[in-house]
Amino acid sequence: MASLMEELIQTLGEEVDKYAALLELSKSKTPVVVAGEIEKLQKITEEEQVALDELSILDRKRQQVMNDIANVMNKDVETLKLSYLIEMLEKRPKEREALSRIHDRLKATVGELSLVNNQNRELIRQSLDMIEFNLSLQKSMRTAPETGEYTRNAANAGNYLGSAQGGFDARQ
């Protein structure tokens, strides 16, 4: 059981480190989103994906260790939580303290990561809204209404208000 606890503490420590690296990537993404630097955003997103892949491997390892601990303790793995393990380790203060510190760090890091990701998501949504507004504005400027001009044969001339090319004319 002691070696399983050490393995769990080590695995959780590695997870905390990966989440901290992911948090730093997310924080570096915020000014890039604000500046609209697409290439940098793409590079950061690729780095995040690598970190998430590594986190997935660590998560599977942690789940396996938790399954092993549940089997040794004859407990259901679905109900076995870190807080319960911390309580059970009262006779082993060194492991209890280490597991408690890791648990607190993991909780804090994931909470902060969630906040930063929500902020980035909102910034991206606002950027997309602004892009959509600008596209709609450009489209509406290019589709000016027809004039009420007629030809000699009393047919609509089909002329439009504004310039024919629909863009800025520096000669005017």
Secondary structure, DSSP 4 states (H G I P E B T S, - for coil): -HHHHHHHHHHHHHHHHHHHHHHHHHHHHHHHHHHT-HHHHHHHHHHHHHHHHHHHHHHHHHHHHHHHHHHHHT--TTT--HHHHHHHGGG-HHHHHHHHHHHHHHHHHHHHHHHHHHHHHHHHHHHHHHHHHHHHHHHHHHSPPBP--B-TTS-B---BSS-SS-S--TT-
